[in-house]
Amino acid sequence: GENVEQHPSTLSVQEGDSAVIKCTYSDSASNYFPWYKQELGKGPQLIIDIRSNVGEKKDQRIAVTLNKTAKHFSLHITETQPEDSAVYFCAASNAGGGADGLTFGKGTHLIIQP
Amino acid sequence: EAGVAQSPRYKIIEKRQSVAFWCNPISGHATLYWYQQILGQGPKLLIQFQNNGVVDDSQLPKDRFSAERLKGVDSTLKIQPAKLEDSAVYLCASSPRLSGGGRVTQYFGPGTRLTVL
């Protein structure tokens, strides 16, 4: 089955700086890679996703890059703000088929220092 | 548009007792998932339904866990009997299913926090 590794487990950055979180996956059949943000006591919320036919996607301060050959993808947050503090999860799945449940990484606790 | 609803939000039980969780997906979403999230870890898929049929239950501990989705809308997840290691947040997610399976975005509910003593 799929295995997703995520690093770092904790990331502390100064407000206004950039943050980068990296993930690797093992199953070459995976073709859908979402990123979720989870705040305390809440369910994960999708912030951006990318499909394997695209190398990069950007949405305002958030961007995701995908390297299919190396089987890794990264989340980039620029101009970080206090409200970006949360736990971020990467995930992978083989979308478009029948079974497309997500395999998640262990999460990154992002701390924005004022 | 209302999100995924789950109840109860919190549940505390003794080991060997039974417990059930309820999920109401976003209206019109054909696919429903249950995930288990142990403290400090990412969610882990337990079961996936497409309408009222099971698509994937390979990671569901079937000796104690069961789930159903009658009429292809609401779903319940049951644990009987509970063990200490079942303490976790149980998340329900739903996804629309357009023709060809193109849309796969999963929307999560707030979860049910289970504590087994």
Chai-1 contact restraints between the chains, C-beta under 6 A:
chainA,res_idxA,chainB,res_idxB,connection_type,confidence,min_distance_angstrom,max_distance_angstrom,comment,restraint_id
A,Y32,B,V104,contact,1.0,0.0,6.0,A-B,restraint_1
A,K42,B,P110,contact,1.0,0.0,6.0,A-B,restraint_2
A,G43,B,L91,contact,1.0,0.0,6.0,A-B,restraint_3
A,G43,B,F108,contact,1.0,0.0,6.0,A-B,restraint_4
A,G43,B,G109,contact,1.0,0.0,6.0,A-B,restraint_5
A,G43,B,P110,contact,1.0,0.0,6.0,A-B,restraint_6
A,G43,B,G111,contact,1.0,0.0,6.0,A-B,restraint_7
A,P44,B,F108,contact,1.0,0.0,6.0,A-B,restraint_8
A,F89,B,G42,contact,1.0,0.0,6.0,A-B,restraint_9
A,A95,B,V104,contact,1.0,0.0,6.0,A-B,restraint_10
A,G96,B,G101,contact,1.0,0.0,6.0,A-B,restraint_11
A,G98,B,V55,contact,1.0,0.0,6.0,A-B,restraint_12
A,A99,B,V55,contact,1.0,0.0,6.0,A-B,restraint_13
A,A99,B,D56,contact,1.0,0.0,6.0,A-B,restraint_14
A,D100,B,V104,contact,1.0,0.0,6.0,A-B,restraint_15
A,G101,B,Y33,contact,1.0,0.0,6.0,A-B,restraint_16
A,G101,B,L45,contact,1.0,0.0,6.0,A-B,restraint_17
A,G101,B,Q48,contact,1.0,0.0,6.0,A-B,restraint_18
A,G101,B,D56,contact,1.0,0.0,6.0,A-B,restraint_19
A,F104,B,G42,contact,1.0,0.0,6.0,A-B,restraint_20
A,F104,B,P43,contact,1.0,0.0,6.0,A-B,restraint_21
A,G105,B,G42,contact,1.0,0.0,6.0,A-B,restraint_22
A,K106,B,Q41,contact,1.0,0.0,6.0,A-B,restraint_23
A,K106,B,G42,contact,1.0,0.0,6.0,A-B,restraint_24
A,G107,B,G42,contact,1.0,0.0,6.0,A-B,restraint_25
